[in-house]
Amino acid sequence: MEFLASGRDSVVYAINDRRVLRCAEYDTTDVAQVMRYLRDQGYPVPAVYHAEGGDIEMERLHGPTLAEEVVSGRVSPAACVELIRELHSDLHRIEPPAWLAARSRGVDLTGGGADRVLHLDLHPENIMLTEGGPVVIDWTNAAAGDPDIDRAVTWAVFAGFDPTPLGPELAAGFDRMLDQLLDGLPQGALDTAHRYRQLDPTLEAAERHRLRTRFEQAGSAHG
């Protein structure tokens, strides 16, 4: 099999032109169940063919990530934020199945309104731009809960990132994206998202520091 990519806790191999195998350090059966449920609801996720233990066999997607297109300049920062908002909006119309937990990392994800399906890691590297349209990948963190928390977690993922190596123009665009993603988020959702991200064992110390700093700045702005 051909190596394609690796993340913090998984490696992806190409089986052929149509299928990939993701080998993870965790059991993938719950992830596969969520993806199949969402695909049945019409949400753009890869088809799942088989899942057992840490291995999940899925549809192979062809196309760049949204992150690659933003860095190349083919997608503007504003268009990036708009697409993320659209994907969140479509996802948050879907009622969660009874078996999908509304608690993760010890954090209660419910809010004052109706629970919906949450991705909890929706950022440009987890959005593939295929010929058929955008497809959302990496459903490891999926849960039920308050949509505002899902949007706030996306902001928190951005907040932990250092855009400096991308150069001054892209760094400025990144700052604008942060502001746009923050707009309209309730402080309670930000509090929960910050706590949730800080409990992620894979975060590096520098990410935690950037997130904490930007979270405190956001709190001051809300105040």
RACOR-V42988 format. One record per residue. RES is the residue in one letter. PHI is phi in degrees with one decimal (NA if undefined). Layout:
RES_PHI / RES_PHI
This chain:
M_NA / E_-91.0 / F_-67.7 / L_-111.9 / A_-164.1 / S_-142.0 / G_-121.8 / R_-70.8 / D_-140.6 / S_-159.7 / V_-130.7 / V_-116.5 / Y_-121.2 / A_-86.1 / I_-83.3 / N_-158.9 / D_-72.4 / R_-114.9 / R_-136.0 / V_-128.3 / L_-119.4 / R_-102.7 / C_-105.1 / A_-113.3 / E_-88.5 / Y_-137.9 / D_-71.0 / T_-97.9 / T_-64.9 / D_-66.8 / V_-61.6 / A_-61.4 / Q_-63.9 / V_-63.1 / M_-63.1 / R_-64.8 / Y_-61.9 / L_-66.9 / R_-63.8 / D_-63.7 / Q_-84.7 / G_90.6 / Y_-82.5 / P_-76.4 / V_-129.5 / P_-65.4 / A_-67.8 / V_-106.3 / Y_-101.4 / H_-163.0 / A_-144.1 / E_-154.9 / G_60.2 / G_-88.8 / D_-105.6 / I_-134.5 / E_-97.7 / M_-135.0 / E_-61.1 / R_-86.0 / L_-98.3 / H_-120.1 / G_142.0 / P_-79.6 / T_-80.9 / L_-61.0 / A_-60.9 / E_-61.8 / E_-72.0 / V_-69.0 / V_-63.0 / S_-74.5 / G_91.0 / R_-77.4 / V_-125.7 / S_-77.0 / P_-55.2 / A_-64.2 / A_-67.4 / C_-61.5 / V_-62.6 / E_-62.6 / L_-66.1 / I_-60.0 / R_-62.3 / E_-63.8 / L_-66.4 / H_-63.0 / S_-59.4 / D_-65.0 / L_-63.8 / H_-78.9 / R_-86.9 / I_-93.2 / E_-71.5 / P_-75.7 / P_-69.0 / A_-61.4 / W_-84.6 / L_-85.7 / A_-68.2 / A_-109.3 / R_-144.7 / S_-148.2 / R_56.0 / G_78.4 / V_-103.7 / D_-76.0 / L_-101.4 / T_-80.4 / G_-130.2 / G_-81.3 / G_-106.1 / A_-73.1 / D_-70.3 / R_-135.9 / V_-71.7 / L_-116.8 / H_-86.7 / L_67.8 / D_-165.6 / L_-85.6 / H_-142.3 / P_-59.3 / E_-77.1 / N_-105.5 / I_-124.8 / M_-97.2 / L_-100.4 / T_-98.1 / E_-61.1 / G_-87.2 / G_119.0 / P_-68.5 / V_-129.7 / V_-95.1 / I_-116.4 / D_58.4 / W_-99.9 / T_-56.4 / N_-94.6 / A_-53.8 / A_-154.5 / A_-101.0 / G_158.8 / D_-79.6 / P_-55.3 / D_-59.9 / I_-67.9 / D_-60.6 / R_-64.2 / A_-69.2 / V_-65.6 / T_-59.1 / W_-58.8 / A_-65.2 / V_-63.0 / F_-59.1 / A_-64.6 / G_-86.0 / F_-90.6 / D_-103.9 / P_-85.6 / T_-53.2 / P_-62.9 / L_-78.7 / G_99.6 / P_-63.2 / E_-67.3 / L_-68.9 / A_-63.2 / A_-65.6 / G_-63.9 / F_-63.2 / D_-61.5 / R_-65.7 / M_-62.8 / L_-57.5 / D_-63.7 / Q_-66.5 / L_-69.0 / L_-75.7 / D_-57.1 / G_85.4 / L_-77.8 / P_-67.4 / Q_-60.3 / G_-61.3 / A_-67.3 / L_-64.1 / D_-58.9 / T_-65.6 / A_-64.2 / H_-63.2 / R_-63.0 / Y_-60.5 / R_-67.6 / Q_-65.3 / L_-86.5 / D_-73.4 / P_-68.5 / T_-88.7 / L_-69.4 / E_-82.9 / A_-58.3 / A_-65.0 / E_-63.7 / R_-60.2 / H_-66.8 / R_-62.2 / L_-61.5 / R_-61.3 / T_-62.7 / R_-70.1 / F_-64.6 / E_-65.1 / Q_-65.4 / A_-65.2 / G_-63.4 / S_-65.2 / A_-66.5 / H_-66.1 / G_-71.8
